[in-house]
Amino acid sequence: YHDDVIDKADIRRGRPSVVNKYGEISAILGGDFLHSRSMFLVGSTAGSEALDVFCGATNAMVDGEFLQLRNARNYSLSEDDYYAAVRGKTALLIAATCEIGAMAGGAAEAERKVLTDYGLGLGTAFQIVDDLLDYLGDSASTGKAVGNDFQEGKMTLPVILALNNAAQHDKERLLALLAEENGSGDNFYEACQLIERYNGFQQSRLQAKSILRDSLAGLEIFSGKEAGAIRKILETLAEYVLIRKK
């Protein structure tokens, strides 16, 4: 709900967002309730240490959102800057859910670390694919409008990589398109063509695949029939993140 307020999203998963249907106050209060309820469930299920992990991830998520705000229309943003924001706003939350699950299940310290690293990779790849879908997806599948990142001039990974590869005149043109507030559909289409020409989409997807491959490698620690079945679920989830359309 909070994310809908931040993004000014009218549609979420193909339906009117809470902020669109009920207003900002209801969306914020609803988000507050869900967060406090989550804290209660984590603490009562997995204990105070797990609650510390959850709260740490929440703090990092807020820091990541602030970092993204500070980076808005910062056209000199680097890959490292991008990944720092992604780590805070998305990856650490997914990592925390994996770590808390490991704690609740009584996993050994080494297993807990492997699952945390898996969550970091999964969350990072999820955000990269999300940024790809904002250019390459269609609203019927994603359940939300596409092109929002472009309209807001956000420096997501496909844009950063394309700018790194582009000839100077095309780099200047892409930056001009991003800088134009309330750009037209033609501008969005032209930006997509430039990003495609300089392999921004392809290289982003390759980076997501590489990150997931590294995070999956650690799951070899889980052996045996039962552990193998669980590992297969985690591998399938990683595969889905790469091919998802919504």
C-alpha positions in Angstrom: 0.0 0.0 0.0 2.8 2.4 0.9 4.5 1.6 -2.5 1.3 2.7 -4.3 1.4 6.0 -2.5 5.1 6.5 -3.3 4.6 5.5 -7.0 1.3 7.3 -7.4 0.1 4.0 -8.9 -3.5 3.9 -10.1 -3.3 0.2 -11.0 -1.7 -2.7 -9.1 -1.9 -6.3 -10.4 -4.6 -5.4 -12.9 -6.9 -3.8 -10.3 -7.4 -0.3 -8.9 -4.7 0.3 -6.3 -5.8 1.0 -2.7 -4.7 4.6 -2.9 -6.7 5.0 -6.1 -9.8 3.4 -4.7 -9.8 4.6 -1.1 -7.3 7.5 -0.9 -3.9 8.2 0.6 -4.9 8.1 4.2 -6.5 4.7 3.9 -3.6 3.3 2.0 -1.0 4.6 4.5 -3.0 3.3 7.5 -3.6 0.0 5.8 0.1 -0.3 5.1 0.9 0.6 8.7 -1.4 -2.1 10.0 0.0 -4.8 7.7 3.6 -3.9 8.8 2.8 -4.0 12.5 0.9 -7.3 12.0 3.9 -8.7 10.2 6.2 -7.7 13.0 3.9 -9.4 15.5 3.8 -12.6 13.4 7.6 -12.7 12.9 8.3 -12.1 16.6 5.7 -14.6 17.9 6.8 -17.3 15.3 10.5 -17.0 15.1 11.5 -14.9 18.2 13.2 -11.7 18.9 16.3 -12.3 16.8 14.1 -12.8 13.8 12.3 -9.6 14.6 15.6 -7.8 14.6 16.3 -9.1 11.1 12.9 -8.0 10.0 13.3 -4.5 11.4 16.7 -4.2 9.9 15.3 -5.1 6.5 12.6 -2.5 6.9 15.1 0.2 7.8 17.2 -0.7 4.8 14.1 -0.6 2.6 13.3 3.0 3.7 16.9 4.0 3.2 16.8 2.5 -0.3 13.6 4.5 -1.1 15.3 7.7 0.1 18.4 6.9 -1.9 16.2 6.4 -5.0 14.5 9.7 -4.3 17.9 11.4 -4.1 19.0 9.7 -7.3 15.9 10.9 -9.2 17.0 12.4 -12.6 20.6 12.0 -11.6 21.9 11.1 -15.1 25.4 10.3 -13.9 24.2 7.4 -11.8 26.6 4.4 -11.9 25.9 0.6 -11.8 27.2 0.6 -8.2 24.7 3.4 -7.3 21.9 1.4 -8.8 22.7 -1.8 -7.0 23.1 0.1 -3.7 19.5 1.3 -4.0 18.2 -2.1 -5.2 19.9 -3.8 -2.3 18.1 -1.6 0.2 14.6 -1.2 -1.4 14.2 -4.8 -2.6 17.0 -7.4 -2.0 17.4 -7.1 1.7 13.7 -7.6 2.3 13.7 -10.8 0.3 16.9 -11.9 2.0 15.2 -11.3 5.4 12.3 -13.5 4.5 14.6 -16.3 3.6 16.7 -15.8 6.7 13.7 -15.7 9.0 12.4 -18.9 7.5 15.7 -20.5 8.1 15.6 -19.4 11.7 12.1 -20.6 12.3 13.0 -23.9 10.8 16.0 -24.4 13.0 18.6 -24.2 10.2 22.3 -24.4 11.0 24.3 -21.2 10.8 25.9 -22.1 7.4 22.4 -23.0 6.0 21.0 -19.7 7.3 23.8 -17.8 5.5 23.2 -19.6 2.2 19.5 -18.9 2.3 20.1 -15.3 3.1 22.5 -15.0 0.2 20.0 -16.7 -2.0 17.4 -14.2 -1.0 19.7 -11.3 -1.8 20.3 -12.7 -5.3 16.6 -13.4 -5.8 15.6 -9.9 -4.7 18.2 -8.2 -6.9 17.3 -10.2 -10.0 13.6 -9.6 -9.3 14.2 -5.8 -9.3 16.2 -6.0 -12.5 13.4 -7.9 -14.2 10.9 -5.4 -12.8 12.9 -2.6 -14.4 13.0 -4.5 -17.7 9.2 -5.0 -17.6 8.7 -1.3 -17.2 10.1 -1.0 -20.7 9.3 -4.3 -22.4 6.2 -5.5 -20.6 2.6 -4.8 -21.4 0.0 -3.5 -19.0 -2.4 -6.4 -19.6 0.2 -8.8 -18.3 2.0 -6.8 -15.7 -1.2 -5.4 -14.2 0.2 -1.9 -14.1 1.1 0.9 -16.5 4.4 0.5 -18.3 6.8 3.4 -18.9 6.6 4.9 -15.4 10.3 4.7 -14.9 10.9 6.5 -18.2 8.3 9.2 -17.4 10.0 9.8 -14.0 13.5 9.9 -15.6 14.7 7.0 -13.4 18.1 5.7 -14.1 17.4 1.9 -14.0 19.9 -0.7 -15.1 18.9 -1.0 -18.8 19.3 2.8 -19.2 22.7 2.9 -17.3 24.1 0.0 -19.4 22.8 1.5 -22.7 24.4 4.9 -21.8 27.7 3.2 -21.0 27.7 1.6 -24.5 26.1 4.4 -26.6 27.8 6.6 -29.1 28.0 10.2 -27.9 25.2 11.6 -30.1 22.8 8.7 -29.1 23.8 9.1 -25.4 22.9 12.7 -25.5 19.6 11.9 -27.3 18.6 9.3 -24.7 19.4 11.6 -21.8 17.3 14.3 -23.5 14.4 11.9 -23.8 14.7 11.0 -20.1 14.9 14.6 -19.0 11.8 15.6 -20.8 9.0 15.6 -18.2 5.7 14.1 -19.4 7.3 12.7 -22.5 5.1 11.3 -25.3 4.5 7.7 -26.3 6.8 8.4 -29.3 9.6 9.5 -26.9 9.2 6.3 -25.0 9.3 4.2 -28.1 12.5 6.0 -29.3 14.1 5.5 -25.9 13.3 1.8 -26.1 14.9 1.6 -29.5 18.1 3.3 -28.2 18.3 1.0 -25.2 17.8 -2.0 -27.4 20.4 -0.8 -29.9 23.0 -0.5 -27.2 22.2 -3.8 -25.5 20.8 -2.3 -22.3 18.0 -4.9 -22.1 20.1 -7.9 -23.1 22.9 -7.0 -20.7 20.5 -6.4 -17.8 18.9 -9.8 -18.3 22.4 -11.4 -18.4 23.3 -9.7 -15.2 20.1 -11.0 -13.5 20.9 -14.5 -14.7 24.5 -14.3 -13.4 23.4 -13.0 -10.0 20.9 -15.9 -9.7 23.4 -18.4 -10.8 25.8 -17.4 -8.1 23.1 -17.4 -5.4 21.8 -20.8 -6.5 25.3 -22.3 -6.3 25.3 -22.1 -2.5 22.2 -24.3 -2.3 24.4 -27.3 -2.9 24.9 -27.4 0.9 21.4 -28.9 1.1 21.6 -32.7 0.3 19.4 -35.7 0.8 16.0 -36.5 -0.7 13.9 -34.1 1.4 16.4 -31.2 1.1 16.7 -31.9 -2.6 13.0 -31.4 -3.1 13.1 -28.1 -1.2 16.1 -27.0 -3.2 14.2 -27.7 -6.4 11.4 -25.3 -5.2 14.0 -22.6 -4.7 15.5 -23.2 -8.1 12.1 -23.1 -9.8 11.3 -19.8 -8.0 14.6 -18.3 -9.4 13.7 -19.5 -12.9 10.3 -17.9 -12.6 11.8 -14.6 -11.6 13.8 -14.5 -14.9 10.8 -15.4 -17.2 8.0 -13.7 -15.4 5.7 -11.3 -17.3 4.1 -9.7 -14.3 
